[in-house]
Amino acid sequence: MERIKSLKIALFPLLALWAVEIVNLILNHSLVQWGILPRQLSGLIGIPLSPWIHGDLYHALSNSLPLLILGIAVALDGRKHFIRLTAFVTLVGGAMIWLIGRSAYHIGASSLVFGFFGYLLAKGMFHRDFRSIAIALAVIFFYGGLVYGLLPLASHISFEGHFFGMAAGAVYAYLTRRREDSKS
């Protein structure tokens, strides 16, 4: 029963994405201005808001399935862990985009998708338990193509969001690794 409650939390980002997308559709996608605008004081508000704002319906749709699937894989570690990772990726990844990103609005849940992706891969390396390694291998098999999103292939895609989301997820995996008891 606790596992089912933990998995339900993975629906929250998807529901938030679509609630904001519906409002954004009604407002003719004017919420884009609430994204991260690097090195502009007004762009700071975008750090917590940007994962939920999308440029169009296709953008929201393309992030939905990987956000849910990778979110479920993360939620297997529990609700508190899921919430902490989501907040860490959103805030740390977003802050890095604000500090270093191109001067354009950065929006979309792909920073979270890449954050979950980076976390699950790094968790397999740092935690070294069977389940973490198995999930990391499954993630590579099904979502390994995401690494192409780290390349600046299209000017309208925030590869910075992809990169810093993935980096934040990997850092979180490192910070939460189990430390071996040292022998005296």
N, C-alpha and C positions, 0 to 999 in steps of 0.2 A: 504493500500500500504506500509506503514511504517513497519507493522508487517511482511509482506512478505520479505522486505529487511533485517529485523532483523533475520528472519529464514534462509535466504541464508547464513549468516555468519557461521551457524552450519556446512555447507558443507566444509568450509576452512580446518579444521583439518583433515577431511577425505581425501580431495584432497592432502594435504601436506603429509599425511601418505603414500598414494599410489604413489605420485611422487618420494618420497625418496625410497620406496620399489622397484620401477622399476629400479632406479639407483643401488640400493643394489643388486638386482637380476643380473644385468649386471656385477657387480663387485664381484659376488660370495659371497655375504653377508659380504664383508670385512668392511662395515661401522660400524659394531658392535664395533670396537675399538674406535669409537667416542661416545660411551655411557658414563654413569657416572661410574668412577672408584673411589670408596671412598678413601678419604684421600690422594690421589695422585694429585699433581698439574696438571698433564696432564688430569686428570679426570674431572676437572672443566668445560672444554668445553662441556662435556656431559650434563650439567645441562639444557641448552636451546635446545640441540639437541636430547636428549634421547627419548622424546615422539614420534619422527618421525621415529626412527630406529627400525627395527624388526629383529629377529633372522632367520625367515624363512617365507614363504608364509602363512602357517597356523597361525602363530603368528599374522601377519598383518590382516588376515581374521577374526580371533576371536575377535580382538579389534574393527573392523570396525562398525558393527551394533550397539553395545552399545554406541560407541563414537558418532555416528550419532543421535540415539534416545535420549540419555541423553543430547547431545549438543543442540538438538532442544528444549528440555524442558528448558534448561538454556537460550537459545536465546529468549525465550518468554519475558524475562526481558529487552531486547534491545541489540543492537550491542556493545555499549561501555561497558556495563556490562559483556557481553560474553567475550570480548577481555581482560578486566581486570581480570576476574576470571581465564581465561586460562593462562594468564601470571603469576598470583599469584600462581596457583597450580604448574605450570611448574618450577618457580624459587624457591618458598619456599619449595615445596615438594622435588624438586631436590637437593636443598641445604641440606635438612635433610638427604636425602639418602647419599649424599657425606660425611656428618659428621659422620653418625652412621651406614650406611649400611655395609653388608658383603663385603669382598674384592673380588669382581667380577664385571664384566660389567653389569650395570643395564640399560635396554632399554625397549622401548615399550610404546604405548599409554595407557596402563592400568592405569598408574599413573593419566592421565587425566580422564579416565573413572571413576576411584574411586574418583577423585577430584570432578567431576560433581555429582556423586552419593552422596558423603558426603555433598556437598553444598545443594543439593535439599532436603535431609533429614533434615539437620540442619536449613535450611530456614523455613521449616514447623514449627519447634520448636521456632525459634527466631522471625520470622516475624509475625506469628500467624494470617495471613489473610486467607480467605477461599481458594483462588487459591493456595497459598503456601502449605497449609495442604492437599488439594486434590492432588496436584502433588506429594507431599511426600508419600502419601498413594499409589498412582499409582506406584511410583518408588519402594516402598517396595513390592508391589504385583508382579510386573514384573521382578524386578532385585534384590530382597531380597537375592537371593542366592549368590550375590557377596560377602557377609560377609565371606563366606568360603575362599575367596581369601586373607583374612587378616591373615590366619593361614599359618605357614611355612610347607606346605604339600609336596612340591617338591623342591629339591635343585636348579633346573634350573628356578624357578619362583621367581621373585623379590617381595616377600610379603612386603618388605620394601617400594617398590614403591607403592604398593596398600595402605599400611597403611598411609604413609606420604602424598600421594595424597589425600586420604579421609580426613585426619586430616587438610590439607591445605584448602580443600573445606569447611569443617565445620568452620574453623577459619574465612574464608572469609564471610560466612553467618553471623557469629557473628559480625564481624566488620561492615557489611553493614546493620545490623538490624535497623529498625525504632525505634527511641527512643521516649518513651511516653513524652509528654509535662508535665513537673512537675508543679503542682499547687502551687501557692504561698500562 
